[in-house]
Amino acid sequence: MIIGFGSDPNACALRATLMAHAAMLGHTVIDFGSDDPIYAHTAINVAKAVVGEEVDRGVLLCGTGIGVSIAANKVPGAYCALVSDV
């Protein structure tokens, strides 16, 4: 499975940890980063990659999760939900 990861600057460490874990499990990991000061751009890029079938799944992280969820859901065909517990 190909998994795309993106985050805002608040979640860089968590993104790196999750990417390493996914790679350890044998998944291909694509890092969409967190360098853009407008976190919505990263969220939209990950959502577009999922809709465009460049990645099988996308994982977005931010301080609360609300901002990236809202931004990703602006992409037609993308469905993003805020998840905070297993």
VEXDO-341470 format. One record per residue (C-alpha): x, y, z; residue number from 1. Coordinates in nm, 3 decimals. Layout:
<pts>
+---------+---------+---------+------+
|      c1 |      c2 |      c3 | resi |
+---------+---------+---------+------+
|       X |       Y |       Z |  NUM |
...
+---------+---------+---------+------+
</pts>
This chain:
<pts>
+---------+---------+---------+------+
|      c1 |      c2 |      c3 | resi |
+---------+---------+---------+------+
|   0.000 |   0.000 |   0.000 |    1 |
|   0.119 |   0.351 |  -0.078 |    2 |
|   0.046 |   0.597 |   0.203 |    3 |
|   0.089 |   0.974 |   0.176 |    4 |
|   0.163 |   1.170 |   0.492 |    5 |
|   0.131 |   1.543 |   0.547 |    6 |
|   0.113 |   1.769 |   0.850 |    7 |
|   0.129 |   2.118 |   0.982 |    8 |
|   0.446 |   2.222 |   1.171 |    9 |
|   0.288 |   2.116 |   1.504 |   10 |
|   0.289 |   1.749 |   1.405 |   11 |
|   0.628 |   1.704 |   1.234 |   12 |
|   0.763 |   1.463 |   1.497 |   13 |
|   0.447 |   1.252 |   1.498 |   14 |
|   0.445 |   1.244 |   1.117 |   15 |
|   0.805 |   1.119 |   1.111 |   16 |
|   0.725 |   0.850 |   1.369 |   17 |
|   0.417 |   0.728 |   1.181 |   18 |
|   0.599 |   0.728 |   0.848 |   19 |
|   0.882 |   0.518 |   0.993 |   20 |
|   0.631 |   0.274 |   1.142 |   21 |
|   0.437 |   0.243 |   0.815 |   22 |
|   0.761 |   0.182 |   0.626 |   23 |
|   0.864 |  -0.081 |   0.881 |   24 |
|   0.533 |  -0.258 |   0.814 |   25 |
|   0.625 |  -0.272 |   0.445 |   26 |
|   0.419 |   0.015 |   0.310 |   27 |
|   0.554 |   0.264 |   0.059 |   28 |
|   0.557 |   0.608 |   0.219 |   29 |
|   0.533 |   0.944 |   0.045 |   30 |
|   0.609 |   1.252 |   0.253 |   31 |
|   0.408 |   1.558 |   0.154 |   32 |
|   0.587 |   1.751 |   0.427 |   33 |
|   0.487 |   2.040 |   0.646 |   34 |
|   0.700 |   2.322 |   0.509 |   35 |
|   0.414 |   2.527 |   0.364 |   36 |
|   0.310 |   2.783 |   0.628 |   37 |
|  -0.045 |   2.745 |   0.503 |   38 |
|  -0.120 |   2.392 |   0.626 |   39 |
|  -0.429 |   2.375 |   0.406 |   40 |
|  -0.205 |   2.348 |   0.097 |   41 |
|  -0.046 |   2.031 |   0.232 |   42 |
|  -0.386 |   1.884 |   0.322 |   43 |
|  -0.521 |   1.960 |  -0.025 |   44 |
|  -0.214 |   1.806 |  -0.190 |   45 |
|  -0.255 |   1.483 |   0.007 |   46 |
|  -0.629 |   1.471 |  -0.069 |   47 |
|  -0.566 |   1.528 |  -0.440 |   48 |
|  -0.310 |   1.245 |  -0.438 |   49 |
|  -0.570 |   1.009 |  -0.288 |   50 |
|  -0.841 |   1.113 |  -0.533 |   51 |
|  -0.595 |   1.091 |  -0.823 |   52 |
|  -0.492 |   0.743 |  -0.707 |   53 |
|  -0.126 |   0.842 |  -0.667 |   54 |
|  -0.152 |   0.704 |  -0.312 |   55 |
|  -0.388 |   0.445 |  -0.165 |   56 |
|  -0.443 |   0.632 |   0.161 |   57 |
|  -0.357 |   0.969 |   0.307 |   58 |
|  -0.272 |   1.056 |   0.665 |   59 |
|  -0.295 |   1.419 |   0.775 |   60 |
|  -0.181 |   1.551 |   1.111 |   61 |
|  -0.209 |   1.888 |   1.279 |   62 |
|  -0.242 |   2.037 |   1.624 |   63 |
|  -0.614 |   1.962 |   1.648 |   64 |
|  -0.685 |   1.777 |   1.323 |   65 |
|  -0.977 |   2.004 |   1.244 |   66 |
|  -0.801 |   2.237 |   1.001 |   67 |
|  -0.653 |   1.965 |   0.781 |   68 |
|  -0.983 |   1.774 |   0.782 |   69 |
|  -1.175 |   2.076 |   0.661 |   70 |
|  -0.914 |   2.158 |   0.395 |   71 |
|  -0.894 |   1.800 |   0.263 |   72 |
|  -1.273 |   1.777 |   0.238 |   73 |
|  -1.270 |   2.073 |  -0.002 |   74 |
|  -1.122 |   1.839 |  -0.268 |   75 |
|  -1.403 |   1.680 |  -0.473 |   76 |
|  -1.403 |   1.306 |  -0.414 |   77 |
|  -1.198 |   1.323 |  -0.094 |   78 |
|  -1.347 |   1.215 |   0.237 |   79 |
|  -1.147 |   1.307 |   0.545 |   80 |
|  -1.247 |   1.242 |   0.905 |   81 |
|  -1.089 |   1.353 |   1.228 |   82 |
|  -0.980 |   1.048 |   1.426 |   83 |
|  -0.828 |   1.083 |   1.772 |   84 |
|  -0.856 |   0.730 |   1.909 |   85 |
|  -0.839 |   0.374 |   1.779 |   86 |
+---------+---------+---------+------+
</pts>
